[in-house]
């Protein structure tokens, strides 16, 4: 069974730099249930709940192949 995030889900407008677009797509679509609205090769992916143009933009423009920051450094800690 495939899970889809509820269409009424509200998320502002988030863009995230990711190291691997396929891995990010597997998480945001496969685990969280967002739907792909647009994909630009291995550079950018736009996902949403319920067909909105996009709630989350994921891109590798400045981060392809990047490594996570080591413990004790800056970066996103939590979002809810």
C-alpha positions as CSV (number, residue, x, y, z in Angstrom):
1,X,0.0,0.0,0.0
2,X,1.3,3.4,-1.0
3,X,0.9,6.4,1.4
4,X,0.0,9.9,0.2
5,X,0.2,12.8,2.5
6,X,-3.2,14.4,3.1
7,X,-4.1,17.1,0.5
8,X,-5.0,19.6,3.3
9,X,-1.5,19.5,4.7
10,X,-0.1,23.0,5.2
11,X,3.6,23.7,4.9
12,X,4.9,27.2,4.2
13,X,7.4,27.1,1.3
14,X,10.6,25.3,2.0
15,X,13.7,24.8,-0.2
16,X,16.4,22.4,0.9
17,X,19.9,21.8,-0.5
18,X,20.5,18.1,-0.7
19,X,23.5,15.9,-1.7
20,X,21.5,13.3,-3.6
21,X,18.2,14.0,-5.3
22,X,17.2,10.4,-5.7
23,X,17.8,9.7,-2.0
24,X,15.8,12.8,-1.0
25,X,13.0,11.8,-3.4
26,X,12.9,8.3,-1.8
27,X,12.4,9.9,1.6
28,X,10.0,12.8,0.9
29,X,7.9,10.8,-1.6
30,X,8.4,7.2,-0.5
31,X,8.3,7.7,3.2
32,X,6.5,11.0,3.9
33,X,4.1,10.6,1.0
34,X,4.6,13.9,-0.9
35,X,3.8,13.8,-4.7
36,X,6.3,15.0,-7.3
37,X,5.1,18.1,-9.2
38,X,8.2,18.7,-11.2
39,X,11.7,17.3,-11.6
40,X,14.6,18.8,-13.4
41,X,17.0,15.9,-14.0
42,X,19.3,15.4,-11.1
43,X,19.3,19.1,-10.1
44,X,15.9,19.9,-8.6
45,X,12.7,18.3,-7.5
46,X,9.5,20.0,-6.4
47,X,7.0,18.1,-4.2
48,X,3.6,18.8,-2.7
49,X,0.6,17.5,-0.9
50,X,-2.6,17.5,-2.9
51,X,-1.3,18.9,-6.2
52,X,-0.2,22.4,-5.0
53,X,2.6,23.7,-7.3
54,X,5.1,22.8,-4.5
55,X,5.5,22.8,-0.8
56,X,9.1,21.6,-0.7
57,X,11.8,22.3,-3.3
58,X,14.9,20.1,-3.2
59,X,18.0,21.0,-5.2
60,X,21.6,20.0,-5.7
61,X,22.7,23.3,-7.2
62,X,25.4,23.9,-4.6
63,X,25.3,20.7,-2.6
64,X,25.6,17.7,-4.9
65,X,27.6,15.0,-3.2
66,X,28.0,17.1,-0.1
67,X,28.5,15.5,3.3
68,X,26.5,16.1,6.4
69,X,28.1,18.6,8.8
70,X,30.0,17.1,11.7
71,X,28.5,17.1,15.2
72,X,28.7,20.4,16.9
73,X,28.3,22.5,13.6
74,X,25.5,24.5,12.2
75,X,22.7,23.1,10.2
76,X,19.0,22.3,10.4
77,X,18.3,20.6,13.7
78,X,14.5,20.3,13.6
79,X,11.4,21.3,11.8
80,X,7.8,20.5,12.6
